[in-house]
Amino acid sequence: MSAIPDLFAKLRAEKRKALMPFVTAGDPDLEFTAAVLQEVVARGASLCEVGIPYSDPIADGPVIQASYTRALNAKIKLAAILDMLGKTCPVLGAPAVTMVSYAIIYRHGIERYCDDVASRGVAGLIVPDLPVEESPILAKVCGERGLSLIQLVTPTTPRDRALRICETSTGFVYYVSVAGITGERTQLPADLIDNVGWLREQTPLPLCIGFGISQPEHVKLLAPVADGLIVGSAIVKRVAEAAEKPRDEVLKSVGDYVAQLIAALG
Amino acid sequence: MRTASPAAVSSPPATSQVPDAQGRFGDFGGRYVPETLVRALEELAVEYEKSLTDPAFKAELDELLRDFVGRESPLYHARRLSERCGGAQIYFKREDTNHTGAHKINNTLGQCLLTKRMGKTRVIAETGAGQHGVATATACAHFGLPCVVYMGEEDIRRQSPNVFAMKLLGAEVRPVTTGSRTLRDAINEAMRDWMASVETTHYILGSVVGPHPFPRIVRDYQSVIGRETIDQCRERLGRLPNAVVACVGGGSNAAGMFYPFVDHPEVELVGVEAGGRSDKPGDHASPLTYGQPGVLHGSFSYVMQDDDGQTCDVHSMSAGLDYPGVGPEHSYWKDSGRVRYTSCRDTTAMEAFDACAHSEGIMPALETSHAVAMAMEMAAERPKDDVIVVCLSGRGDKDAMEIARLKGVNYG
């Protein structure tokens, strides 16, 4: 019912930070997605973000976009993803949220989507193309089912608007580090720490920072001001190697990478 | 041609009083975009609103439309084409006579003025047929703004004259190699660019699609087409036409033509989508005829999607209509019954192109040929004193090589 708030309450009490890896569902197949989710949690990830492949993801950079295209080309359907989540989430040992376009939620049916993921043990939703103005109906449906609806704040969000977003977000607030699309970056914006620091004083909600984070140096820099860090493209890129390399080797490489980032969390 | 199913009689009557403050045309429209873009869209809506009450802004745009574009565009009586059909009189609203050869320039000049007004220093755009790309490159050259145009690889192939024109005008054309490599993917890439460049860059969207306020802004800038048509019909014919026909891809020429007529219920409005090869999924680009309401490119509207909400690949021989979505106001007009939407096959549009070229000495764009085909079909069934106005949205020179390929003609 309150898996994400409980998780962050526990982490805050233990003065620990969360690492939240992003994994594309169905790249290269759902069996491997389940294995990757289990591996990253075994290596210390506190929660997981499962990307539901979408044909037109405008917030995503080339790496995640290509993973969506591979999954869709492999005819990965939502029904099969829900089956995988139903088998994986209850035994994962960490909450999972779906990153999903509103196009998919609307087509599946707002209530039906929320019922379907809640019954599979999913803890929340991140909907990257649903700003707060368009989200009241989904927020209500999520609330009735105990799902967190995680809203995003970005560098282009005015401060008064950021406060409104924090009022409607549940679970945590997703702070987007850069104005732009997902993808690894060598440098993060200079004012990022100040902006996140300001937001932390405004809301009791946990703050997780995502977009562009890939290196242990990023993690060391940002961990003090955040409750959690989200790593997407750098994981997806490693998972994509499963197309050519033995799967146990790829799993180990993803796991080692996650362990390296978690070590940097401090 | 296949006609879309009749609209529900219980829908409220359509009026011109849309969209509302949230960008809703009835249920349709809205703003389904990443948070990163919201501030820029709000700023755009505010600046656009201010520009409406700024006499200097209007004067500058009016002067450009007159002296740079060559407006007003003629209303032309297509006598030989009308005789050939044997019924109603067909008139062309000659947007093909505009500078750059299509209606697209009406919107790009307005949006370039907005770009300057907002203090932004760079412009990006998407293009399908290349007409919007050329019109954006032209407006940017006029205003001295750097311009990047995203264009799908498939469209670059079939509309190469326009690609060269954009480059000659100083724009950078960035090929898009993802997905179906057409207009839809070009919009995705332009949006991704905008996500990272939004502080300094304005995205000149070329159709009545996308998040609020684009559908309204583009409609308003294109509405000069319908307003002039009303004035010209009153002056020349002493009355409004019986019917007005326009092609619909994203739907900008149709929205601009129809909008001023919406509050004249005696005028029949007909939008023509691309029927492609057949009515099978993937063989056409007719979301209003065969699609369902859903979300694509930031707005809620009819769209061709599979049962998971993934956008379907679509087909039209015309790059400008080869798009799985449509502007939200068209969805509103469809459901309210104010506009009738039909679709026209590739082959029928090609026949209309030939008829128009041979009978009138006018080569319409392949997009426009879909509307000409529908007007010819309607004219044949209607009395001689009926008047049907077609929005002749663009010229067909850009299509010459693609038509040669489609017809299997080896030329040049």
Interface residues (C-beta under 8 A of the other chain):
Chain A: Y54 S55 D56 P57 I58 A59 D60 G61 Q65 T69 L72 K77 L78 S101 Y102 A103 I104 I105 Y106 R107 H108 P128 D129 L130 P131 E133 E134 Q151 L152 V153 T154 P155 T156 T157 P158 R161 I165 V176 V178 A179 G180 I181
Chain B: Q22 G30 R31 Y32 V33 P34 E35 T36 L37 V38 R39 A40 T178 G179 R184 N188 M191 R192 M195 A196 V198 E199 G294 V295 L296 H297 G298 F300 Q305 D307 D308 G309 Q310 T311
